[in-house]
Amino acid sequence: MATATGSLKVGRLKVPLDAPLTITHAEGRIDGEFHQVFGGLAAAPVRAPGTPLRVDLRYGGSFDFHSDDERVGELALILGLDSGHAPARLPRGCAIGSADAPVQLTLTGVSAPEPGRLPAMEDRRFAAPRTSHCGRLGPLLDRALELPASPGDNRIRLQNETRSIRPYTELP
């Protein structure tokens, strides 16, 4: 299990990731081959400062945390959008990205690891698609958030990451 805090910028949308993002996965060898199994992603919805929007990070259908010289891991996300009690409520399922076109991250290490912690990780090269499932408000959100956003216009940084290893019987 890995937990991290950090920040996210997609187009004009900037979101502090102050509450821990938790990813659970298993990895090991089966018949001599390395395998990984995704277990879950948990993150509390976060209010985007200066907007009525809350962003809910959700699993987008793929991950790979097998590190190499160029990357720490890959993760696909869907950024759920909710307007809370704002007058123009967003439809359920409104998001940046979708199961068919998630936000695909390739995380690289950007600091030296400290004892008991992994290096800070980031991706500044991912593209962000238009909103999906937002109904008639989709084009307005796209314009306000400057979506789709090209690689280089977006950033995620995950820091203060800890990784813990526990037997399956102790997982939540």
Secondary structure, DSSP 8 states (H G I E B T S, - for coil): -EEEEEEEEETTEEEEEEEEEEEEEEEEEETTEEEEEEEEEE---EE-TTSS-EEEEEEEEEEE----SS-SEEEEEEEEEE-TT-SS---TT-EES-SSS-EEEEEEE-S---TTS---EEES---B--EES-GGGHHHHHHHHT-SB-TTS-EEEEEEEEE----GGG--
